[in-house]
Amino acid sequence: MFNREALPPRILAVANQKGGVGKTTTAINLGTALAAVGETVLVIDLDPQGNASTGLGITRKAHQKSSYHVLIGEADLNDVIIESAIPRLDCSPATIDLLGAEIELSDLDRKTHRLADAIAKLIQHRTYSYILIDCPPSLNLLTINSLTAADAILVPLQCEFFALEGLSQLLKTVERVRTTLNPRLIIQGVVLTMFDKRNSLSEQVAADVREVLGEKVYQTVIPRNVRISEAPSYGKPVLLYDHTCVGSQAYIKLASEVIKRERELRAA
């Protein structure tokens, strides 16, 4: 048996260069589900849209320090973290300033390792069992920072026609990061999102993805569910908005799979 308290946090980048695949929804609801079973979780919002922050009920304030200030060296990660309304779940919020971060980072030292350095400094002061990084829907320098900092990548994949095409591009990027910047990076898993069992296309995409990636694909699928769509407008994860709906139950099952995989990796 391993002692969880003695271990560093597992850092998972939730990433897909395609927008609208349920990436942010997965980050905040997986984080909530992990916290609900006793894990301590930090969600780092690196998407300029800031939807992970607002989805956790964290409102934008004037002059608020954010993940942007961490990346450019104007603040420590420890100083920008905000407690959410969910016990054991914190957030490093995003602000619109992140839109210009790519240009500013290009002139800084260790431009691909800024987030990794910030996390390394953070864990000297705070203990988390999981750090989830919500990446922007593009393969830019913010995403590269996330993949460089991460132990593993978790890929939300929408059950649509072009799903595999977009996934192949992301996997090539992961391999480039592994060979040049972060040799420990692995694919933790691929989660199928927006699954509609009434739609034969969803079934076909799921079958195709499982044929290509095998056990890397989680058994849990996230269904199309109106409660998942409604929850962000109330500043809540769906598990707080309606914990009995099928979407909430799916994220609880996903959290169990993630924990199981992480324990198997640590025991190996």
VOBALO-777756 format. One line per 8 residues: for each residue x, y, z of C-alpha. Coordinates in pm, whole numbers, plus 32768, in hexadecimal, padded with zeros to 4 digits. Last residue first. Layout:
N
X:Y:Z; ...
This chain:
268
816B:7FCF:7BC2; 80B5:8039:7D01; 80B0:81A5:7C99; 8024:8153:7B43; 7F1C:8069:7BD5; 7EB7:8172:7CCF; 7E97:8273:7BB9; 7DC1:8189:7AE8
7CD6:8144:7C0C; 7CBA:82B6:7C60; 7C64:830B:7AF8; 7B61:81F3:7AE6; 7ABA:8264:7C28; 7AB4:83CB:7BAB; 7A0D:8354:7A6A; 78FD:82A4:7B33
78B5:83E5:7BF3; 78B4:84A1:7AA9; 77B0:83B2:7A18; 76D1:83D3:7B4C; 76D0:854B:7B24; 766C:8533:79B7; 755A:8435:7A00; 74B1:8525:7AF2
74AE:84E4:7C6A; 75B5:85E5:7CD0; 74EF:8703:7C39; 7594:885A:7C4F; 76A8:87EB:7D39; 771B:86C6:7C62; 76D5:879B:7B2B; 77EC:8884:7B90
7762:89D4:7BFF; 776A:8B3D:7B8D; 75F4:8B38:7B47; 7627:8B66:79D0; 772B:8A51:79E7; 7623:8950:7A57; 7535:8966:7930; 7601:88A1:7833
764A:8783:7924; 74DA:877F:7984; 7478:8761:7815; 7535:861B:77EF; 75F7:8595:76C9; 76A2:846E:7765; 7802:8455:77F7; 7890:82FB:77B2
7932:8222:78BD; 79FD:80FB:783B; 7B24:81E4:7816; 7BE4:81D5:76CF; 7D57:8187:76FC; 7CF3:8018:7707; 7CD2:8004:758E; 7D4B:8138:74D5
7CF3:80EA:736B; 7BD6:7FF2:739D; 7B50:80B8:74C3; 7B47:81F5:73EF; 7A93:8142:72D4; 798F:80A6:73BC; 7947:81F3:7465; 7929:829D:7312
7835:8191:729B; 775C:81A4:73D3; 774E:831E:73BF; 76F6:8307:724E; 75D5:821A:729B; 752A:8330:735F; 7432:82C9:746C; 7554:827A:7556
75BF:83E4:7549; 7721:8413:75CC; 777E:857C:760B; 78D2:8509:768B; 79B7:83DD:765A; 7AD4:83E4:7754; 7C35:839D:76E0; 7D34:832D:77E0
7E6A:836D:78AD; 7F35:83AF:7774; 809E:83C5:77E6; 8196:84DC:782C; 82D1:846A:78E6; 83BE:84D5:77CD; 8359:8645:77E9; 83FA:8740:76FE
8485:86AF:75BA; 8417:8544:7593; 82DE:8557:7669; 8276:86A8:75DA; 8294:8620:7478; 81CD:84E8:74D6; 80B9:85B9:7572; 80AC:8691:7438
8086:855C:735E; 7F6E:84E2:7443; 7EBA:862F:741A; 7EC5:8617:729F; 7E3F:84B4:72A8; 7D23:851E:738F; 7CA3:8623:729C; 7C7A:851F:718A
7BE8:8424:727D; 7ACD:850D:72E2; 7A6F:8583:7185; 791D:84CE:7178; 78A6:851B:72D9; 78AF:8479:7430; 7969:8591:74DC; 7ABB:8535:756A
7B30:85A9:76C1; 7CA6:855E:76D7; 7D55:852D:7825; 7EC8:8572:7810; 7FCB:84F0:7902; 80DF:8558:79F0; 80A6:86C1:7993; 818A:87F1:799E
8208:87D6:7837; 80A9:8786:77BF; 8021:88BE:7867; 8137:899E:77E6; 80F9:8914:7688; 7F88:8967:76B2; 7FD9:8AD0:770B; 80D6:8ADF:75ED
7FCC:8A84:74EF; 7F23:893F:7487; 7DC0:89C5:7493; 7C83:89A0:7560; 7D1D:8A3B:769A; 7D92:894D:77AB; 7CDF:8902:78F4; 7DF7:8885:79D6
7D90:878C:7AE2; 7E6F:876D:7C17; 7E29:8637:7CE8; 7E93:85C4:7E44; 7ED2:8723:7EBC; 7FB8:879D:7FD1; 801C:8909:7FEB; 8160:89C5:8038
827C:8904:7F8F; 8179:8891:7E94; 815D:89F3:7E11; 82CB:8A17:7DA9; 82BB:88E3:7CCA; 816D:8960:7C44; 8204:8AAF:7BE0; 832F:8A09:7B37
824B:8922:7A70; 8175:8A4D:7A0C; 829C:8B14:7989; 833B:89E9:78D9; 82F8:8A37:776A; 8373:8BA0:7782; 84A9:8B3B:7845; 8528:8CA2:782B
842C:8DA3:77B1; 8401:8E46:765B; 830C:8D44:75CF; 8246:8D56:7713; 81D0:8EB7:76C7; 8146:8E5C:7571; 8096:8D25:75EE; 8013:8DD8:7721
7F45:8ED1:765D; 7DFE:8E12:7670; 7E53:8DB0:77D6; 7DF8:8F13:783D; 7C8B:8EAA:7819; 7CA0:8E1C:7977; 7CCD:8CBA:79F2; 7C9F:8C3B:7B53
7D85:8B5E:7C23; 7C79:8A88:7CC2; 7C4D:89C7:7E04; 7B86:8889:7E54; 7B96:87E3:7FAC; 7A33:884F:8009; 7972:88DE:7EE0; 791C:8A4F:7F02
7A66:8A98:7E57; 7BA2:8B05:7F09; 7C6F:8BFC:7E3F; 7DD9:8BCA:7DD4; 7E8D:8D06:7D62; 7F96:8D18:7E74; 8008:8BAB:7E6D; 803D:8BC5:7CF6
8140:8CD2:7D33; 8105:8E23:7C91; 819D:8F0A:7B8B; 8269:8DF9:7AE2; 81CB:8DFB:798A; 8128:8CA9:79C0; 80AB:8CF8:7B1E; 8013:8E43:7AB2
7F52:8D8E:79A2; 7ED6:8C86:7A97; 7E1F:8D9E:7B48; 7E3E:8ED2:7C20; 7CFA:8F95:7C2E; 7D24:9104:7BD3; 7BAC:9125:7B9E; 7AEA:8FEF:7C05
7A75:8EC1:7B43; 798A:8DDC:7BFF; 79E9:8C85:7C7F; 78B5:8BA6:7C7F; 7969:8A6B:7C0E; 78E0:8A93:7AAD; 795D:8BFB:7ABA; 7AC2:8B81:7AEA
7AAB:8A62:79F3; 7A14:8B51:78F5; 7B37:8C44:7901; 7B24:8C98:778F; 7C9E:8CCA:7796; 7CC4:8B51:77D7; 7DDB:8B02:78CE; 7CF9:8AB6:79F9
7DBE:89F1:7AFB; 7CD4:890B:7BBD; 7D67:88A0:7D0B; 7CE4:8768:7DB5; 7CF6:86C1:7F0A; 7C64:8562:7EF2; 7B52:84F9:7FE3; 7A4D:8452:7F07
7999:859B:7EC4; 7AE1:8643:7E68; 7B12:854C:7D4B; 79AC:8586:7CD5; 79DC:8700:7CDE; 7B20:86EC:7C19; 7A7B:8605:7B1B; 7960:8700:7B04
7A43:882E:7AD6; 7B33:8791:79DC; 7A28:86D1:791A; 7953:8804:78E3; 7A8B:88BE:7877; 7ADB:87B7:7770; 7978:876C:7700; 79C8:8752:758C
7965:88B5:752D; 7ABC:8923:74B9; 7BB3:8842:7409; 7D1E:884F:747C; 7CD1:8752:758B; 7D5A:875E:76EB; 7D1C:870E:7856; 7E81:8715:78DB
7EA6:862F:7A09; 7FA0:866E:7B1F; 7FB3:8561:7C29; 800D:8607:7D6E; 814F:85AD:7E23; 8146:847B:7F05; 816D:846A:807D; 7FFA:84A7:80C1
7F98:838C:7FD9; 805E:828A:809D; 807A:8160:7FB6; 8000:8000:8000
